[in-house]
Structures are given as structure tokens and as C-alpha cells.
Amino acid sequence: MAGRIAAFLYGLLCYAAFFGIFLYAIGFIGNFGVPKGLDSAAVVPFGEALGINIALLGLFAVQHSVMARQWFKKAWTKLVPSVVERSTYVLFTSSVLALLFWKWQPMGGVIWNVGDGFGRLALQVCYAAGWVLVFVSTCLIDHFDLFGLRQVWLYLIGQPYTTPGFRAPGLYRLVRHPLYVGWLMVFWSAPVMTVAHLVFAVATTGYILIAIRFEEADLTRLHPEYAEYRRQVPMMVPGGTPWGRSASSKLATKTLG
């Protein structure tokens, strides 16, 4: 029983770390309520700042993608108990993000600056809506499983863990990746776009577009019905025709999975 309690407390700790980083990210990207925002004044030479920022973004991309792959999970769970594998992934991701926020180097230079008025308000509303969409998207596909709490809770109460079947609830019937739509809204809804912010937005957008390829390959292998879902539902633009396939056909009304 002590081992079950320890695993549950570890899962809670990892989730708390994620939630703290999530809240900090809102202020960091939005440039409010934190010691140093994404668009703060430059303090080191441009070339040095660019190199540091690219290294930080690259570290996040490698950690976040490699640890999510099935081949890594199979090897990793030989060292880490499977019940806390997801929590450990969340902890590693939170740690890398904390490092990025700590060591990020503002770079100066303003690409655009939307002054007071409707335009600025619209971008701020879009920024807030992006964060809401990110959170809601995780809840629709089981927020607590995604961040490891369901696994450690079931272990604590002695019930076996079963991987959630594939489902397409709510927003996932409009686009395959509402979570990523939310992130793109967050990254690009900037009343003031500095060079550092542009580097961040371009790099994270590129990462998302690449990560989708790997993620959907994994989903197709794990859930055969995902291939049909992919043919019927656009990637990120409702009503769109991503990568040559029409999204006009209706998604089956039954829950997939």
C-alpha cells in the first residue's frame, strides 16, 4: 500500500508542477505578472540571444517528441514503473519549460505594435481564448489521463488501468487538433511582436506541424479507426481540406473507439 500511496503523491507532485508552469506560461507569453516576459528588453548581444533561444526551443522539441514515442515508452518503462510513466513525462516537460522560461533571452526589435483600440483588444481576446481552447481540448480527451493522474489514482484504489479508446468528442468533430489550434492562437495573438516573440512563434509553429505527422502515425497504429477519422475531419481549419482530402463528409455519429 505504501508504494501505491507514493506513486499517487508523485503523480500529484508532477501535476502540480505542470499546473504551475501552465499558469506561468500565460504570463510569460503574454508579458504580464512575471519577472521576465517573452518580449522583455534585450540584455545580451543579438547573436548570443538567438543561439540560446534556439537551443532552448530545440531541447524542448527533442524531449517532448522523443519521450512521447511508443518505442521510447517501451524502453523507458523498463526503468520507470508504467504507472508513473506519464507523470514522469509531464515532470520532464515541465522542467524543460521552466528552464526555457528562466534562460530565455529577449532580443529587442519590434515587428509590429498594435496600439490602443479594437485591434489590440481583439488580439488580447484571441490570446485568452487560445488558452481556454487549450485547456478545454485536454478535458474533452480526458485531462487527468493525459497528465498522469488517472493512472496513479487507479493504482491507488487497486483498479487496473485501461488505455482510453479513440473518441472524437465536441471540438474534435470539427478539427482533428483543436489543442494545437489553441496553441497557435496563443503564440500569434501578440499586440506587440518582437523579434524574440517571432522566433518563438515560428519555431513552435514549425514544431507543431512536424509533431502532428508523428502523432497521427502513432494514433493510426494504435487505433485503426483513426485513418477514417483523418479522412473525414480537417486538421486544424473547420471545413478545410487539409493535404488534399475533402472534409465535407460527415463524421459518424457513433463514438469512435
matplotlib code that plots the C-alpha trace (Angstrom):
import matplotlib.pyplot as plt

x = [0.0, 2.9, 4.1, 0.6, 0.4, 3.9, 3.0, -0.1, 1.7, 4.4, 1.6, 0.1, 3.5, 4.1, 0.6, 1.2, 4.5, 2.7, -0.2, 2.3, 4.2, 0.9, -0.1, 3.4, 3.4, 0.2, 2.1, 5.4, 4.0, 1.5, 4.2, 2.4, 2.7, 6.2, 9.7, 10.7, 8.3, 8.8, 9.2, 11.3, 14.2, 17.3, 20.2, 22.8, 24.0, 21.6, 23.6, 24.1, 20.4, 19.4, 21.7, 20.5, 16.8, 17.2, 19.0, 16.2, 13.5, 15.4, 15.8, 12.0, 11.2, 13.5, 12.4, 8.7, 8.7, 11.1, 9.5, 6.1, 7.0, 6.0, 9.4, 10.8, 8.0, 8.7, 12.3, 11.6, 9.2, 11.9, 13.4, 10.3, 7.2, 4.5, 2.0, 4.1, 5.4, 3.0, 3.6, 7.3, 6.8, 4.8, 7.5, 10.3, 8.2, 7.5, 11.2, 12.3, 9.7, 10.8, 14.4, 13.2, 11.3, 14.3, 17.0, 15.1, 16.8, 14.8, 16.1, 14.7, 13.3, 9.6, 8.0, 4.6, 2.9, -0.9, -1.7, -4.7, -8.1, -10.1, -7.1, -5.3, -8.4, -9.1, -5.7, -5.9, -9.3, -7.9, -4.9, -7.2, -9.5, -6.4, -5.6, -9.2, -9.3, -6.0, -7.5, -10.9, -9.3, -7.4, -10.6, -12.5, -10.0, -9.6, -7.4, -6.5, -5.3, -3.3, -1.4, -1.0, -3.4, -5.9, -3.1, -1.9, -5.4, -6.5, -3.3, -4.0, -7.5, -6.4, -8.2, -6.5, -5.6, -7.1, -6.0, -8.8, -10.3, -10.3, -13.1, -13.9, -16.0, -17.1, -14.5, -12.7, -15.6, -14.8, -11.0, -8.6, -6.3, -8.2, -5.4, -2.9, -5.3, -5.4, -1.6, -1.3, -3.8, -1.7, 1.6, 0.5, -2.0, 0.6, -0.3, 3.5, 5.5, 9.2, 12.0, 12.2, 8.4, 8.6, 11.4, 9.4, 6.1, 7.8, 9.7, 6.8, 4.5, 7.0, 7.3, 3.5, 3.3, 6.1, 4.8, 1.3, 2.9, 4.4, 1.4, -1.0, 1.2, 1.1, -2.6, -3.2, -1.1, -2.9, -6.4, -7.2, -10.4, -8.2, -7.5, -11.2, -11.5, -8.5, -10.1, -13.4, -12.2, -9.9, -6.6, -7.0, -9.3, -13.1, -14.4, -11.0, -9.4, -6.1, -3.4, -5.7, -8.6, -12.2, -13.6, -17.2, -18.3, -20.0, -18.2, -20.1, -22.5, -21.4, -18.5, -15.3, -13.3]
y = [0.0, 2.3, 2.0, 2.9, 6.0, 7.0, 6.7, 8.8, 11.5, 11.5, 11.9, 14.8, 16.5, 16.1, 17.5, 20.4, 21.2, 21.2, 23.4, 25.9, 26.0, 26.4, 29.4, 30.9, 30.4, 32.6, 35.5, 34.7, 34.7, 37.5, 39.6, 40.2, 39.2, 37.5, 38.9, 38.4, 38.1, 36.8, 40.4, 42.0, 44.3, 42.7, 42.1, 40.2, 40.6, 39.5, 36.6, 35.2, 35.6, 33.9, 30.9, 30.4, 30.6, 28.2, 25.8, 26.0, 25.5, 22.6, 21.0, 21.2, 19.8, 16.8, 16.0, 16.5, 14.4, 11.6, 10.8, 10.7, 8.0, 4.4, 2.9, 5.2, 4.4, 0.6, 1.2, 3.8, 1.6, -0.9, 1.7, 3.6, 1.9, 2.1, 3.6, 6.7, 6.9, 9.6, 11.6, 11.4, 12.6, 15.6, 16.3, 16.3, 18.5, 21.0, 21.1, 21.8, 24.6, 26.0, 26.1, 27.8, 30.5, 31.0, 31.2, 32.8, 35.8, 38.8, 40.1, 43.6, 44.8, 45.3, 43.6, 45.2, 47.1, 47.3, 50.4, 51.0, 50.3, 47.5, 45.7, 45.4, 44.3, 41.7, 40.2, 40.1, 38.3, 35.9, 35.2, 34.5, 32.3, 30.3, 29.4, 28.4, 26.3, 24.5, 23.6, 22.6, 20.4, 18.4, 18.0, 16.6, 13.8, 13.1, 15.7, 13.6, 10.7, 13.0, 14.3, 11.0, 11.5, 8.8, 6.2, 6.8, 7.1, 3.8, 2.2, 3.7, 2.2, -1.1, -1.0, -2.0, 0.8, 0.6, 2.8, 5.1, 4.1, 6.6, 9.1, 12.3, 14.4, 18.0, 20.2, 17.1, 16.6, 20.0, 19.6, 16.9, 19.1, 21.8, 21.7, 22.8, 25.5, 26.9, 26.9, 28.8, 31.4, 31.8, 32.1, 34.6, 36.8, 39.4, 43.1, 43.7, 41.3, 41.5, 39.6, 37.2, 36.6, 36.0, 33.4, 31.7, 31.7, 30.5, 27.7, 26.4, 26.5, 24.6, 22.1, 21.6, 20.9, 18.3, 16.8, 16.3, 13.9, 11.7, 11.9, 10.9, 8.0, 6.7, 7.2, 5.3, 2.4, 2.3, 3.0, 1.7, 3.8, 6.9, 6.6, 7.1, 9.9, 11.6, 11.3, 12.9, 15.7, 18.6, 19.0, 22.5, 24.6, 23.8, 22.9, 22.9, 20.3, 19.5, 17.8, 17.0, 15.3, 16.7, 17.2, 17.6, 14.1, 13.8, 12.1, 9.1, 9.9, 7.0, 7.5, 6.0, 3.6]
z = [0.0, 0.7, -2.9, -4.1, -1.9, -3.0, -6.7, -6.2, -4.3, -7.0, -9.7, -7.7, -7.5, -11.2, -12.0, -9.6, -11.4, -14.7, -13.5, -12.1, -15.4, -17.3, -15.3, -15.6, -19.3, -19.6, -18.0, -19.8, -23.3, -22.5, -20.8, -17.5, -13.9, -14.3, -13.7, -17.4, -20.3, -23.8, -25.1, -22.3, -23.2, -24.6, -22.2, -24.3, -27.9, -30.6, -31.9, -28.4, -27.6, -30.8, -30.2, -26.6, -27.6, -30.5, -28.2, -25.6, -28.2, -29.7, -26.2, -25.7, -29.1, -28.6, -25.1, -25.8, -29.0, -28.2, -24.8, -26.5, -29.0, -28.4, -28.9, -26.2, -23.8, -24.2, -23.3, -20.6, -18.7, -18.1, -15.8, -14.7, -13.4, -16.1, -13.6, -13.3, -16.9, -17.9, -14.7, -15.3, -18.9, -17.5, -15.0, -17.6, -19.9, -17.1, -16.1, -19.7, -19.9, -16.6, -18.0, -21.2, -19.2, -16.9, -19.6, -22.4, -23.9, -25.1, -28.4, -28.9, -32.2, -32.9, -35.8, -35.2, -32.4, -32.3, -30.3, -28.1, -29.7, -31.2, -32.8, -29.5, -27.7, -30.4, -30.1, -26.3, -26.5, -29.0, -26.7, -23.8, -26.0, -27.1, -23.5, -22.9, -26.0, -25.0, -21.6, -22.9, -25.6, -22.9, -20.9, -23.9, -24.3, -20.6, -19.0, -16.0, -18.1, -20.4, -17.4, -15.5, -12.6, -13.7, -13.9, -10.3, -8.9, -10.3, -9.0, -5.6, -5.4, -6.8, -10.1, -13.4, -15.9, -19.4, -22.2, -23.3, -26.6, -29.5, -29.3, -31.2, -28.8, -29.3, -30.9, -32.2, -34.7, -36.2, -36.4, -35.5, -33.4, -31.5, -28.9, -31.5, -32.8, -29.3, -29.0, -32.4, -31.2, -28.0, -29.9, -32.6, -30.8, -29.8, -29.7, -29.6, -31.8, -31.0, -32.8, -29.9, -30.0, -33.7, -33.3, -30.6, -32.7, -35.9, -34.1, -32.1, -35.2, -37.1, -34.3, -34.1, -37.9, -37.7, -34.4, -36.0, -38.5, -35.8, -33.5, -36.3, -37.3, -33.7, -33.5, -36.7, -35.5, -32.1, -33.4, -36.8, -37.0, -36.9, -40.6, -41.4, -38.9, -40.6, -44.0, -42.7, -40.4, -41.3, -39.4, -37.9, -40.1, -39.8, -43.2, -44.7, -47.0, -45.4, -47.5, -50.4, -48.7, -48.6, -45.1, -46.4, -45.4, -42.1, -39.2, -38.0, -35.2, -33.1, -30.7, -32.2, -30.1]

ax = plt.figure().add_subplot(projection="3d")
ax.plot(x, y, z, "-o")
ax.set_aspect("equal")
plt.show()
